[in-house]
Amino acid sequence: MVSIARKNLFEDIPRFLVAQAGIMFAVSLVTIQTGILQGFSRSTTLLINQSNADIWVVSQDFVNLDLTSSLLLKQATDAADLEGVKIAEPVVTSPARWRVQGKELTSVRLYGFLPQGQLFVPGDTETETIQKLENPYTAIIEQSNLNSLHLNQKEHKPKISSLPVQVVGTTRNAQSIVSGAFVFTSLQTAQTYIKRGFSPSINCQLQNGELNCQTLYQQEDSEQPQTAPSPDPLSSTDPIHYILIQAEPDTNLETLKQRLQENLAGTQAYTSEEIALKVRTYWQQRTGIGFILGLGAVVGVIVGVVIVGQILYSSVSDHLKEFGTLKAMGASNPMIYGIIIEQALYMAILGYLPGILLCWGLSQWAMATQGILILINPLTALSVLGITMSMCVGSALFAIQKVTHVDPIIVFKA
């Protein structure tokens, strides 16, 4: 038997295409907003999730990975001596200024760790590349940041403040959306960048009875090659920001967390899951980003309901005599409602499939070229399908109200 719903749907192709465009827009908006929210949340904790640490020890002032107070390198050494601790590794982070001669300054986020360590993982990169960081002033950067860091030409020689940087490799799946471009170096190199990389001098001159002073950065702005000083040796008083802990087998993590906090003054210990949840909660709730992205998804649903509702209502109005004929022939209301709902489900499926494929392609492009993670997993895709079907069926309820009051007598009117 020929489907009445399908005949109604494809009878007017231009109207059908307009309806599908509206549904595609709604599907894309909901999927992209949801994917950005999930990808954004995941990107803020990539370094935590990829690490091999059981526990992260941070300052009591810890807010997120970019906002925390310092600890001391000595505390990492002390942590390694505690019962139940198998490995303790320090990590330092700091904002820094990336400079390429003739290009504008770029803000980066510096991460220093032990290249020979086991716990900190700077994204998806080769072990051999990480070992190259043993050499002074070497760094690994995120592949997607090559253009933003002006590294699209080999002759460009970058600096962090006044000290050179030799990029020895790239990584993937490490960059946070909310941070500057990540630059991964050895702990010793990072400490040197932090302590010695930025040394301004002030030049004052007396002109016309007025003292004019100017801050100069002679090393940074000089075009002449300069010999970089040897990296500073690590000291027990050097600042760090995280101590990554791997526990001994069969160690109770809650007990070990308590022991770490009691022996390391001014610290707070979290399991990897706990600190990841704390970071995600901060960005989703305290910054309002979750609300904004969720609002965009709601707007997408509203737009879809309005467009589909209009199309279905107009379609039903144009076929009132046909529905009246069905009623005159004895068709029940549930049967007629089924035709309208079937038409709505056809619209949902035919609008969903190209919409979700478009979003998937966009997510791959964004990750490859911009390093922005738009997370579209099977659960997200199924959820959006459910939302789309509910949106279209809900819209069909408006059209059903029109049919409910159809009088079969209209069939016999001129």
N, C-alpha and C positions, 0 to 999 in steps of 0.2 A: 504493500500500500504506500502510495506517495505521501511523504510527510508534509502536512499542511504548513507546519512551522517553517520548514525549509523553503517551501515555495514562497511563503510570505517574505522570508528573509532575503532571498535572491531575486525577488521580483523587480525591485528598484535598486540596481547596482550602485549608482551614485550615493543614494542614501545609506546603503550598506557600507560603502567605503568610508563615509563620514563617521558612521557609528564605530567601525573598527579602528579608525584613527584615534577617536576619543578614548576607546578602551586601551589601545596601545599606549597612549599618553599616560593614562591613569596607572597602568601596570608598570610602565617605565619609571614614573615618579615614585611610586610606592617601593619598587624594587631598589632603585638607586638610593633613595633616602635610607631605607633599611640596611642596604649593603654598606653604605658609607658609615652609618652608625656602628654596625658590627665591625667593619674593617677598622674604623677609627679606634674603637675600644680595644681591638686586638693589637693594633699597631703600637699603642702606648705601653704594652706589656710584652712585646716581642723578645726583648733582651732577657726578661725574667723567665718567660716560658721556654726559651731555648737554652737557658743555662742548665748546668748539671748540679746545681746547688740544691741542698735540702732546706737550708735556712739562709736568709739574708739578715745580716746585722746592720742596722742603720742608726742614725742619730734619733734621739727622742723628738727632735723637731721635724722629722721626715714628713713631707706632704706628698711629693711625687718624685719621680726619678730626676727631674730637673730642679727641684726645690727641696733642699735639705741642708743641714749643717754638717760640718766636717767632723771626722774622727781622726785618730792618729795611727800612723803605720804601725807603731808599737802595739796597738790594740789587736791588730791582725796576728802579730807574733804571739801575743798572750793567748789569743783564742785558740791557736794551734796546739797549745800545751794543755788545754783543758780536757778532762775526761769525756769521752764520747765523741770528740772531734777527730775526724780522720784527716781532713784537709781544710785549711783556711787560706783564702786568697783575697788580697786587697784589690779594690777597683776605685779609681778616681775619675771624677767627671767635672767639667768646667766649660762655660761658654768661652769662645775664642773668636778672634778676628782672622779671617782667611783673606789673603791678599795675593793677587796676581798682577804683575807689573802692567800698567795701562788699563786695568779693569777696576770696577768699583769694589769696595770692601764687601765681604760676605760674612754673615754671622754663622758660626758652626758650633756644634756641640762635641767637645773633645771627650773621649773615653780612653783611659789608660789602664792597662791590665798586664798580667804576666803572660807573655807569649808562650812560655813553656808550661803554663798552668793547664788545669783540666776543667775548671768550673765555668769560666766566662766564655761564652760563644758569640763572636761578633757576626752573626748571620750565617748565610750559606756561602762558605769560602773554603778553599783547600787548606789542609794542615801545613803544607809547604809554604803557602803564602803567609800564614800567621807566623811561622818561624822566622820569616824575613824581618819581622819587627824587632828582632834582637839587635839589628843595626840601628845606630842613632838617627833620629830625625826621619824615620820611615813611617808610613801610614797606610791604612786601608780605608777606602771610602765606599759608600753605597753606589752601585752601578748607575742608578737613576739620577745621581747628583753630578754626573760628569759635566753636564752643560751648565748647571747653576754654579759650579765651582770653577768654571772657565778652564776646564781641562780637555776641551775638544781639540786642542792642538798640542803636539808633543813638545814644542819649543817653550811652552809656558812653564815657568818655574815658580810654583806657589810658595808662599810663606805663611806661617802663623805668627802674626805680629812681625818681628824682625828676624825670626829664625826660619831656616829653610825646611821644606817638606818634600820628601821623595815618596811619591805614591807607588807602592810596590804591588798593589793588587786591588781588586774590587770585591765587593760582597753583595748579596741580595737578601731580601726578606729580613732586614734589620731596622730600617728607618721608621721612626715615629712621625705621624702626620703633624703632631703639635710641636715638634722640635726643629731646630736648625739642622742642617746637613750633618750627619754623624761622621766623625773622623776617629778611627781607632788606631791607637799607638801603644807602644810599650809603656809600662808604668813609669820608668825612668825618663823617657822622652816626654811624656805628658807632664811630669813634675817640672821638667826644665822649661817647657813651653809656658806653664803657669807662672813660674817664679822669675824667669829671665827673658821671656819672649817680648815683653813690653816695657821699654825703658825710656820714658820721655825725658827730654831736657828742656829747660826754660831759658830763653834768651831775652834779656831785658836791655833796652836802650833808652837813653834820655834824649828826647826830641822836643825842641821848643819848650823846654821847661816841664814837659810831661813824661812820665815813665811809662813806656809801652813794652809790654811783655808778650812773648809769643811762645807757645809750646811747640817744640820741634821733635820730630821722629826721624832723625837723620838716617838710622840704619834701615828703616822701613822704606823710605822714599829714595834711597840711593840706587842708582842704576849700575853701580860698580859691583862686581862680585866680591863677596866678603867671606872670610873663613869663619865658619860657625864654631863657637866654643864647644868644648867637650861637654856632654850632658852631665848635669850635677849628679854626684853619687847619692843614692837613697839614704835617708836619715830616719831614725825612729820617730822624729817629730814631724815628718812630712805629713801634710793633710791627705786624707783619703775620705771616701764617702760611703763605701759599702765594703762589708766583709762577707764573702761568700763561703758558706760552710757546707762541707759534705760530712755526714755523720758516720760513725762506725756502724757496721751491720748490727741490726737488732737493737739499736739505741732508740729509746723513747724520745721523740722530737719535742714534746711538750716539756719534759724534764730538762732536755738539753737547752731549749730556749730559755728556761728559767735560770739555768746555770750560767749561760752566756750573759744575761742581763745583770746578774749579781756580781760577776767578775769584771765586766767591762762597763765602767762608769759612763753614764749619759747615753746609754744605748737602748735600743728596742730590737727584739728579734722576732722575725716573722718566717713562717714557712713560705715556700715559693708561691703556693696557692693563696695564702693570706695577703702577701704583699701585692700580688697581681690584682686581687679583688679590691684592695685599698686604692690602688692607682686608677683602676677602671671606674670605681665609684666616684673618685674625685673629679675626673674629667666628665663623667656623665651627669652628675648631680650638682656639683659645686660651680661648674662653669656654665650650665644651661645649654650645653651643646646637645645633649640628649633631647631636651625639650624642643629645640629648634628643628632638629632632624625629624623627630616624631611628628611635629606639626606639619612639616612638608608632606609626610606620608598621608596624614589625615586629609590634607587639601587635595592630594591626588585621588583619594577615594571619593571625596565630595564631587570633584569634577567628573569623575567617571559615572557616578550615580545620576548626575544632572543630564549628561549627554545621552547615556543609555535610556534613561527614563523618558527623555523627549522623543527619541527615535521609536521606542516601543509604543508610547502613547499615540504618536502620529500614525504608526503602522496600524494599530488597532482601530483608530478613528477612520482610516481609509477603508477598512474592511468590516465596518459595522454590519453592512447588509449580508456579507458572507457569514458572519457570526450569528446574525439573526436567522439566516436560512438553516444553519446547523441546529439552532434552538427549535425552530419550527419542525425540524425533522426528528426531534426528540433527543438531541444531544444534551447531556447533563452539564451543569456548571463546572464540576470538577474536570470533565473532559476538555472543555474550552479553556479552563485555567491551565491545564496541562500543555495545550498548544502554545500558549503565551510563554510559559516557563521554559518549554523546550526551545523556543526561539531565543529566549534570553541566554540559555546555556550554550547554544550554538555561538552566539555573539561572544560569550565569555571565553570559550576555548579558542575561537578563531582570532580573537584579539590578544589573548594571553601568549600564545606560542611565538609570534614574531616579536612581541614586546620583551619576553624573557630572553630570547636569543640576542636581541639588540643590546640588552643590558649586560649579558655575559660578554659579548664582544667588546663593549665599552670598558668593562672591568679589566679585561686582558690588556687592552691598550693603555689604560691608566696606570696599571702596575708596571708595564714594560717601559713606558716613556716618562712617567711622572713619579713612580715609586709610591703611588697612592693605592692603598688596598681597599677595594670595594668588594666586600665578602659576600658572595652569592653561593651558598652551600645548598645541598638538597633540601634541608629543612626550610630554608628561606624561600626556595622556589615553590615548595608545596604550600607554605603559608600564604604566599602571594596568590597562588592558584585558588586557594580557599577564599581569600578576600575578594578576588575577581568574580568568582561564581556567586558569592554572597551579594556582592555589589549589583550584579546583573539581575539576580533573582529578586533582590529587594526593589530594584527599579521596576521589575515586571508587576509588582503589586499595585503601582499607580495605574498601569494599563488595565489590570484586572478590574479595578473599580469602575472603569468605563464600560466594560463588557457586562458587569453584574447587572446593570440597569437597562440592558438592551431588551427591547420589546420585539418579539418575532413579527408583530404586525407591520414593522417597517419594510419587510420584504415585499408587501403588497402595495406599498405606496409608490406613486409615480416618481 
